[in-house]
Amino acid sequence: MLFPIRCIAALIVPAPMRALGTFLIRGRLEAIAVVGTLTVVSWFLPPLAFVISGAPVGLITLRRGGLVGLQIIAGSLAFVVLAGMLAKLHPAVAGTFVLGIWLPVWICAVILRHAESQGALVMTAGGLGMVFAAGAYLLVEDVTDFWQSWFSDWFRSALPGEASTPYLDVLQASAPFLNAMMASALIISVVVTLLIARWWQALLYFPGAFRQEFYLLRLPRWLAGLALAAILVLLLGQGETQPLLRDLLFLSLMMYLFQGLSAAHRIVAGRKLSRAWLAGMYGLLLLVPKMLLFVACVGMVDSWLGGPPRQRGGDSG
C-alpha cells in the first residue's frame, strides 16, 4: 500500500493536502464542512466514495479522538441529509454513508489511535468483514441467490438489453463467492482509507513516521493457524457451515495481503532494491488476480516466521 500511496501523494501533495488537513483539524465546524463537502463530491465518484468521504473522518478521529470523531459524523450527517434533500435524493443515501463508511472507519481509527499498530487496524477491519459475511448467512435464507439477484438487477438497470449479457455470465460463474467478495471489499476499503488517513496525519505532524509504522505491520501467528485449520476442514468435511467457513478463510487471506505488502516494502527497503520491484508487484496485483493469493501467502509466512520486531512509540502518525 505504501508505494501507490506515495505515487498519488507525489501528484497532489504536500501543499494542498497539508492545507486541507490543517483546515480540517482546526475545529468542529471546519471538519463538518470538509467531510460533508467531500461526501457530496463522492456522489459523483462512486468508486472513490469510501476514500474521499472516509479519510477525513479517519484523520479527525486519529488526531482528536473518538468522541470528536462521533461529533463530526453527526454534524456531517445533517450536512449530507440537507444536501440530499436539495438534490432530491432519498434519505437512505445519508444512512448508507453513516453505516457503510463512516462508522467502520471510525471504529478502526479508534483502534489504530490507541493501539498504534497497523496490524491491529487490519485485524479490526477483518473482524468487521467477518461479521458482515456471517451476518448475511443469518439474515438471508440463500446468500448466493440474494447477491446474484442484487447484482443481476444492477447490471440490467445499468446496461439495458444484451449489453449486460457478458457480465451476467461472469456473475453466474462467481455467484458462490459474491458474499466473500463483498466482505473483502469492505475490509480493503476500510484499511486503505485508514492507511491514507494515517499517512495524512504523519504528513501534518510526524513526517516519515508512516513508513516505519507500515514496515512494522504484523498479524498474530494464531490467525495463520486458524486459516490452516480452516483449509483442512474444507478439504475433509462437508456440511451446511462449509460456505461460511470458506468465506471466512477467504477474508483471512485478504487480511494477510496487507502483511504481504508490508513485507515486500520492508525487503525492498532493507536490501536497497529498485522501486521498480514494487511497481511490478502492484501492476501484477491489478492484472493477475491470483497474485493476491501469492502476496497473502507471503504475508502468512512472514507472520509465522515472526515478521518485523515489535515496537511501540508515541503517537507516531
N, C-alpha and C positions, 0 to 999 in steps of 0.2 A: 504493500500500500504506500510505502514511503516514496518510491520513485515516481509514480504518477501524480501523487500529491505535490511533489516538488516541481514536476514539469508544469502542472497547472499553475502553481504559485509563481513560476517564472514569468508567466504571461499576465497575471492580474495583480501581483503584489510586488513590493511590500506596501507602497504608499496607499493605494485605495483600501486594502484590507485593514491596514493599521488605522486609517481614518474612520472607517465604518465600525471597527471593533471598539475604538475609543469612544465613539458616539453611543454605541450600544451599551457600554458599561457605565456611562455617565450617570444614568438614573432610570427609574422605572418607566416613566413616560417615554423617554427616548427608546428604551428597549421594546416597549409595546409598539411604538411607531415602526421600528425596524422589522420586528418579527411579523407584524400584521401586513406591512407593505410587501415584504418578501414573500409572504404566503400568497397574497393576491397575485404577485408576479408568477409564482409557481403554478397557478392555474393554467397559464399559457405554455408551461414547460413541464407537462406531467412526468416525463421520465426523470426529471431532476427535482421533483417536488420534495422528496424526502430530505435531500441535502440542503436545498435552498431554504426551506421552511424550518428544518430541524437543527441545522448547525448553529444559528443564532441562539436558540433555546439551550443547546448544549453548552455554548460558550458562557452565557449568563449564569447557568447553573453551576458550571465548573468554577467560575470566578466568585460568584456572590452567594452560592449555597442553594440548597433545595427549596427552602421556604420562598426565597425571592424568585426562584425559577417557577414555582407554582403561581405566584402572583402575576408574573409576566404571562404565563399561559392563560390565566383567567382574563387578564386585560386584553390579550391578543385575540381570545375567543370572541369577546364583544366586538372588537375591531373587525374581525373576519365576518361575523354574523351581519353586521351593518353593511359591510361591503357586498356581501352576498345578496342582501335584500335590495340594494341599489341595482345590482346586476341581475336581479330576478332569478337567483339560484335557490335551490331547495336548501333549507336549514341544515339538512343532513350533511352537506358539504363541510360545514364547520366542525360538526361532530366527528367526521372522518379524520380530520387533521388532529383533533384532540386525542382520540383513541388510537388511531393508526400511526401517528408520527410523534406528536409532542410528548405524550405520556411514556412510550418506550424510550425515547431519547432522554427524558428527564430521569427516569429510573436508572438508566445506565450511567448518566452523568453524575448522579449522586453517588453511585458505587465507585466510579472512577475517581471522583474527588476525594473520597475517604480512603480508598484502598491504595491509591496512587500506583495502580497496576493495570496495564492494558490487558493482561491475562484475565484479571477479574472482570474487566469490561466484556471481553469475548465470552466468558462463562455466563455472565448475566444475560447478554443478548441471546446466547444459545438456549438458556433456560426459558426465556420469553418465547423463542421459536418453538421449543418443545411443548410448552403449554398451548400455544396456538395449534400445533399439529394434533396433540392429544384431544384438545377441546373440540376439534372438528369431528372426531370419532364419537364424542359424547353427545354432540348437538345434532348431528346429521346421521340419518339412518344408513345412507350409502354415500360415503365420502367421494368415491371415484365418480359416481354418476352426478353428484352435486357440482363438482368442479368442471366436469365435462360439459354439463348443460350451461353453466355460467359462462364459460369461455366460448361455447358454440353460439350462444345468443350475442355475445360481444362481437365475435368475428362477423356474424351475419349482419349486425347493425352497422359495423364499421366498413365492411366490404360486401355490399349487396351483390346478389347474383352469383355467378360462377367464380368470381374473384376470390371468394372465401374458400373454395373447394380445397386447394392445396394445404391451406392452414388447418382445415378441419381434418384432413387426412393425418397430418402430423399430430394433431390433438388426439385423435383416436388411438394412435400408437403410444403416446406418452401419458394417457389418462391415469394409469395406476400410480404415476409418480407426481401428479399435479399437487397433491397436498404437501408433500415434502418440498417440492419446488417453491410453493408459495411461502412456506415457513422459512426456507433457506433465503428467499428474497428479503424477508423481514430481518433475519439475522445479519445478512450482508449490508443491508441498507442502514441499520442501526449502527453497526460497528464502523462502517465507512464515515457516516455522519459524525460520530463521536471522535474518530481519528482526525477529521478535519477541524472539529471544534477544539480538540486538544492542541493541534498544530497552530491554530489561530491564537489560542491562549499563550503558547510558547512564543509566537511571533511578537506578541504585545509585551510580555513580561519576562520570559525566560528563553532568549534566543539560543537555539541549539539543543534545548532540553528534550524536545520531542524525539529527535533521532535516537538519543540514548535510551529513552523510555521504550521506544518501539523495539530496539535491539533486545531489551530485557523481557519482551512478551513471552510468557510461559504458561502453559496449561498443565494441570496436575496429572501425574502419572496414572492415577486411578481411572481417569477418563479413558485413557488408551486401553486399560484392562477391561473396562466395561464394553468398549467398542469391539474388542476381540471376542469377548464372551457373546455379544450380540450376533457377531458373524457366525460363530459356532452354532448358536441356537437356530439361526435362519437356515443354515445348511442341513441341520439334523432334524429339525422339528417342523410341525405343521399345526395349524390351529387358527382361531379367529384373531389372535393377537399378532399374527405374523405381519400384516400390513403396517400396523402401528410400530412394531419393533423395527421394521425395515426403514420407516420414515425417520425414527429417532436415530438409527445408525447413520443414515444419510446426513442428518443435521449435525451429528458429532464430527463427521468428516469435514463439513463446511466450517466448523469451529477450528479444526486443525489446519485448515487452509491458511488462516492468519498467522499461526505459528510457523508454518512452512515459509510464508513470505518473509517473516521476521528473520528466520534462519538464513534465507537466501541473501537478504540485505547484510546480515552480520558477517557472513562468509566473504561476500564481495568486498566489504569494507575492511575486514581483518586481513585479507590477503592482498589488498590494494589492487583488485582486478578492475578492468574497464567496466564502466556503467552499461556498456553495450550488452553485457550478460543479463542485466536486469531488464533492459529494453526488450531483449529477445524473449525472456521469460514471460513478460506481460503480453507481448504480441502473441505468443503461443497460447496463453490463457484465454485470449479473446478468440483465437481462430480454431483451437483444438480443445473441445470440451473435456476430453479425457485428461488433459494437462492439469485440470483442477484436482482430480483424484491423485495424480502423481505428487503435486505440491502438498496436498493434505497428508499423504503418506510420509513425505519428508518431515512435515510438522509433527506427526505422531512419533516417528523415530527420534527426532530431536527432543521431544518431551520425555520419551522413555529413557534416553541417554542422559538426561539431566538438564538439557537446554542451557541457557545463559545463567550465570550466577545470580542469586537473589541479592537485590539491593533495595534500599529504601532511602528516601531523602525527604526534603520538604516538598512544598507544592511545586513540583518540577515542571509543570507546564504540559 
